[in-house]
Amino acid sequence: MRTYDLLKLPHGRITKICCIGAGYVGGPTCAVTANKNPDVSVTVVDLSESRIAAWNSSTLPIYEPGLWEQVQGARDGGADRPQNLFFSTDIDKAIDEAELIFVSVNTPTKTMGAGAGLGSDTSYVEMAIRKIAQVATSDKIVVEKSTVPVRTAETMREILKAIGKPGVHFEVLSNPEFLAEGTAIRDLLAPDRILIGSLLNDHGLQAAAALAEVYARWVPRERIITMNLWSSELAKLAANALLAQRISSINALSAVCEATGADIDEIAFAVGTDSRIGPKMLKASVGFGGSCFKKDVLSLAYISECLHLPEVAAYWQSVVDINEYQKDRFTKRIIRCLYNTLNNKKVAVLGFSYKKDTGDTRESAAISIIDALVAEGAKISIYDPQVLESQIWSDIEKFKGARGDVKQYVTVCKDVYKACEGAHAIIVLTEWDEFSNKQIRKRMDWQRVAESMDRPSFVFDGRNIVDAGKLEEMGFRVECIGKPGSGWFKG
């Protein structure tokens, strides 16, 4: 097999990039890459015509602070820079013209077959790889951006070699993303590290060097780390697993706090001052959500199981089990505090996205909690400042516990005060700044809310963002995660 010759590239470096997948990773990543490499043409492709149309419009398909500025600058160009970011459904053309191709497609948890409920479904990755092999007429660097099981790159190499045209060489790299929704643009502009995994031979190292040059336009070279393919693939799973483990650990301690009268915020501060632990990711809550943590931890558990490491698999499974327990425990606390009956009681849910500063609802705690409350007969009113109403209905219409037509029990409000009016309880499930009475600006008027609610009025803070003392002065009964209750119901 001959060496991938960088001298064949214009100026000895990458000038044309294609990204397969216009989702939460592909879109923002390519927007920043294009902005920082104005002389590189970046094309993002996807099968969804509506999604591509949205990327080409003024209403982007995802919400992310700072994303619009990145997209507009590169997509529309200007007097001081060329247009170099494109969104298209012409996948074949983009693949054939590109020198480097990011594969940034979804790898959800399998729903059937071996490993159902645990392993990652890599069928979209395989579809993308087969398409690349069938279309490419010149050498390509193919980059795993999707989170995949260890040694997926080996499968990719085999498929590319088996299907690719004679004389066309493919080099596969692993380049996992480490983005947090809500801070994705900040994470892209100032990453902690860039990992590039390759085969440790001349072919792989040259391909890794070509990708490193793209990132070196804005990322300090000491933060661009190269390693072997398998280490890079596992590093992504390991990072998410350890972050999820940290959240489940503090949430497990929150249950102990509620049973003993300790305060989880004080505990988190105390242990966070230990330099070996640090303060990050020690915020107790109703549980983690999003597209990555649960999926990746379960994937790691399944990989461990397949490697005949049952104790390791059980360890990682427990991280997810604690997360589910936290949501269930919080739901039962709500029911208990509302006198063990929710029938026809109005409950306002503030926040539907899995975290603030994103419209993403995947694995949001709100979904399972609302499902359980609807099953108890509660009348739910939902308000979220960013999640599309159509997305909320799409999620809640899948409820397992719904009795009959879910729309008899659920309403979606565009106004927070309308959502809270006449409610017996408010449940804060997303830490949007406007819900906090600690914020000086952009906050809701909690006194106005108190005057509009039924009595007694409860606030269940699933994110620990309210000042419970101030709300209690207004007449609320406040229950927070990992803190002593307002004295009405304990245990």
C-alpha angles and dihedrals in degrees: 000000000000126000119265098250111221089189088072089065119087107270088355095286144082116289102162125051130180125193120198107209127044098207137113092305105032098048100049094037093054093043091058093040091053092047092051093043105045091169093055120085110224121191123185115200133190139166091233110092092191092053093049090047089054092051088052092050136069090257107070118207093239134041117231127150110253095009097111093056091051094047096043094049096054100028097049099029123200146210093295099040140032126244105261107154117083134177117203146158091214094102097166094055094047092049095048094049097044126094093195125033125196114206104209105161132137120278103188126179112277115259098193142021127026111357094014110173092016117044126070120256104229096176092112090052091052091048090053093047093049090050091051092049093049096047106035116102096173137041116293139191105218115201126199106222095157119089105254140170117272114281094021086128088064090058090047091053092050093051094046091049094047098047104027121107119263112274095018113119125203126195117194123212133181114223108163121196122236100192126146115207110244092033099043096121092047089048091051095047095047108020122182087224144342114222120204117182122192143153106280095237132096093272095050096041093051091051090048090051091053092053091044089057090058092054094040089072087082110358119082109248092235088065093054104090123190124200141146120300097251095049090052093050093049093043091065093052090044093052094052093042092053093047091049090046090055092053093047090048094055091042091052088053090050089065090054090049093053090051095049106033094250120138116239093207090057090047091050091050092048096051093037091063088065104100090216090060108028128196103270123111093010097117111122114223145150088284144286124288139168133101098290120042102059093036094049096044090050090048090053090048090051093047089052090050091051089050089055093250100131095164091053091047091051091050094056092041088058090061090062092040091057090050092054090044091054092056092045092047092050091049092051090050090055092050093047094049091049089061094266094287129089098168108145092345115139114235121186116213114202110199130018103184116091091245139358125280094033137080092213115124100178110136089352113171087226092070098059094037094052089046090056093046093049088053086057091055098256122154105231127203115188129202126179123161096217113021113099115244089232090057092051092052091046090056100043096045086069092061115142096201099046117126108221119312106012090208088072088066105031135059128179115218130200092200124061093212092053089051092053099041111117093358123147091208144012121215117197107206103159124048096229109162093235092065094058119093087201092071119094095204135036094019131137120248102253092184090058089049092050092054092052099049133090117255134283089038119203131197118196108192109201093176103040093235101128129083097241094195094057092047092049088054086059091054101264123138104222129202118184134181113271096357135106110270125244089271098263101094126015135176 
